[in-house]
Amino acid sequence: MDANVLIRGITFPRYPYEILRLATRHEIVMVISPTVLADARHYLSTLFPNHLPKLDSLLSVALVEIADDPTLDEVRNHRDLVRDIKDVPVVLAAVKASVDYLVSTDADLTDVDASTEALRLLLEPAKVLRVGTFLHDVMGWSHQALDSISRRRWDEIHGDTWTR
């Protein structure tokens, strides 16, 4: 997953939060690179410092695999892979880790158009999916279940955030 899923899952109790909960329940393996983790940690500490302990708590209980970051040369050689060069390391780490899915909230990765064609080809047979699509198509969540959490607030979450 990319840093957006980590950040949004920690700061809002909606679809990305459910992805993180799946990893804490060991229903999926959350694959992240050191760069993704550092980006998420930096963003949280800068804009949402009160949520930073949730990241450490998540990492202590979730099923996590740390993927190797690509080299600078690899990033340079693939700089045209997606619209935003900052996303290239995420994609290359996913390729190196042979993930089944790259889950993101970033349209630069998830739009199905000419701008992501090279990305989709490089990742095959893995798929790039939006968070809601992953929950529905891969995990089998119903539209009703997804709708029930689409606007959920923290005060509607009962119990420990990362209860397994």
C-alpha positions as CSV (number, residue, x, y, z in Angstrom):
1,M,0.0,0.0,0.0
2,D,1.0,3.6,-0.3
3,A,1.4,6.2,2.4
4,N,-2.0,7.7,1.6
5,V,-3.7,4.5,2.8
6,L,-1.7,4.5,6.0
7,I,-2.3,8.2,6.7
8,R,-6.0,8.1,5.9
9,G,-6.5,4.8,7.8
10,I,-5.0,6.2,10.9
11,T,-6.7,9.6,10.7
12,F,-10.2,8.7,9.5
13,P,-12.2,5.5,10.4
14,R,-13.4,4.8,6.9
15,Y,-12.3,2.5,4.0
16,P,-8.5,2.8,4.5
17,Y,-9.0,2.2,8.3
18,E,-10.7,-1.1,7.4
19,I,-7.7,-2.1,5.3
20,L,-5.4,-1.5,8.3
21,R,-7.8,-3.5,10.5
22,L,-7.6,-6.4,8.1
23,A,-3.8,-6.4,8.6
24,T,-4.2,-6.3,12.4
25,R,-6.5,-9.3,12.2
26,H,-3.9,-11.1,10.0
27,E,-6.4,-11.4,7.2
28,I,-4.0,-9.6,4.8
29,V,-0.3,-8.9,4.7
30,M,0.3,-5.1,4.6
31,V,3.4,-4.6,2.3
32,I,5.1,-1.2,2.7
33,S,8.5,0.1,1.9
34,P,10.7,2.1,4.3
35,T,10.0,5.2,2.2
36,V,6.3,4.8,2.5
37,L,6.6,4.3,6.2
38,A,8.8,7.4,6.6
39,D,6.5,9.5,4.5
40,A,3.5,8.4,6.5
41,R,5.3,9.1,9.8
42,H,6.5,12.5,8.6
43,Y,3.0,13.5,7.4
44,L,1.3,12.3,10.6
45,S,3.9,14.0,12.9
46,T,3.5,17.3,11.0
47,L,-0.2,17.5,10.5
48,F,-1.8,15.0,12.9
49,P,0.7,14.5,15.8
50,N,-2.0,13.2,18.1
51,H,-2.5,10.2,15.7
52,L,1.1,9.3,15.5
53,P,0.9,6.7,18.4
54,K,-1.8,4.9,16.3
55,L,0.8,4.2,13.7
56,D,3.2,2.6,16.2
57,S,0.3,0.7,17.7
58,L,-0.7,-0.5,14.2
59,L,2.8,-1.7,13.4
60,S,3.0,-3.6,16.6
61,V,0.0,-5.8,15.9
62,A,-0.4,-5.8,12.1
63,L,0.9,-8.5,9.7
64,V,3.5,-6.3,7.9
65,E,6.1,-7.1,5.3
66,I,8.7,-4.4,4.6
67,A,9.5,-4.3,0.9
68,D,12.9,-3.1,-0.4
69,D,13.0,0.5,-1.6
70,P,14.2,0.9,-5.2
71,T,17.6,2.4,-5.9
72,L,17.8,6.0,-7.2
73,D,18.9,4.6,-10.6
74,E,15.8,2.4,-10.7
75,V,13.6,5.4,-9.9
76,R,15.4,7.6,-12.6
77,N,15.0,4.8,-15.2
78,H,11.3,4.6,-14.5
79,R,10.5,8.3,-13.9
80,D,7.8,8.3,-16.6
81,L,6.0,5.3,-15.1
82,V,3.3,7.4,-13.6
83,R,2.2,11.1,-13.6
84,D,3.9,11.9,-10.3
85,I,7.5,10.9,-9.9
86,K,7.0,10.7,-6.1
87,D,4.8,7.6,-6.8
88,V,7.5,5.7,-8.7
89,P,9.3,4.3,-5.6
90,V,6.0,3.0,-4.3
91,V,5.3,1.1,-7.6
92,L,8.8,-0.2,-7.9
93,A,8.8,-1.5,-4.3
94,A,5.5,-3.2,-5.0
95,V,7.1,-4.9,-8.1
96,K,10.1,-6.0,-6.1
97,A,7.9,-7.5,-3.4
98,S,5.7,-9.3,-5.9
99,V,2.5,-8.0,-4.3
100,D,-0.9,-9.3,-5.4
101,Y,-2.5,-5.8,-5.2
102,L,-1.3,-2.3,-4.9
103,V,-4.0,-0.6,-2.8
104,S,-4.1,3.2,-3.0
105,T,-6.3,6.3,-2.8
106,D,-4.1,8.2,-5.2
107,A,-5.7,8.8,-8.6
108,D,-2.2,9.0,-10.1
109,L,-1.9,5.3,-9.4
110,T,-5.5,4.1,-9.7
111,D,-6.9,5.9,-12.7
112,V,-7.4,3.4,-15.5
113,D,-6.2,5.4,-18.5
114,A,-3.1,6.0,-20.6
115,S,-1.3,7.6,-17.7
116,T,-1.2,4.3,-15.7
117,E,-0.9,1.8,-18.6
118,A,2.9,1.3,-18.1
119,L,2.3,0.9,-14.3
120,R,-0.4,-1.7,-14.9
121,L,1.8,-3.6,-17.3
122,L,4.8,-3.6,-15.0
123,L,2.8,-4.8,-12.0
124,E,1.1,-7.7,-13.9
125,P,-0.3,-10.0,-12.7
126,A,-0.9,-7.8,-9.7
127,K,-3.6,-5.2,-9.8
128,V,-3.8,-1.6,-8.7
129,L,-7.0,-1.0,-6.8
130,R,-8.8,1.7,-4.9
131,V,-9.5,0.9,-1.3
132,G,-13.2,0.4,-1.7
133,T,-12.7,-1.8,-4.7
134,F,-10.3,-4.0,-2.8
135,L,-12.8,-4.3,0.1
136,H,-15.6,-5.2,-2.3
137,D,-13.9,-7.2,-5.1
138,V,-11.2,-9.0,-3.1
139,M,-12.5,-9.2,0.4
140,G,-16.2,-9.7,-0.6
141,W,-17.7,-6.8,1.3
142,S,-21.2,-5.8,0.2
143,H,-22.1,-2.4,-1.0
144,Q,-24.3,-2.1,2.1
145,A,-21.3,-2.8,4.4
146,L,-19.2,-0.3,2.5
147,D,-21.9,2.4,2.6
148,S,-22.2,2.0,6.3
149,I,-18.6,3.1,6.9
150,S,-18.3,5.7,4.1
151,R,-19.0,8.6,6.5
152,R,-18.2,7.0,9.8
153,R,-16.7,9.0,12.6
154,W,-14.3,8.0,15.4
155,D,-17.0,8.3,18.0
156,E,-18.8,5.4,16.2
157,I,-15.8,3.1,16.8
158,H,-16.2,1.0,19.9
159,G,-13.3,-0.6,21.7
160,D,-9.6,-0.6,20.9
161,T,-8.7,0.8,17.5
162,W,-6.6,-2.2,16.4
163,T,-8.4,-5.0,18.2
164,R,-7.8,-8.3,16.5
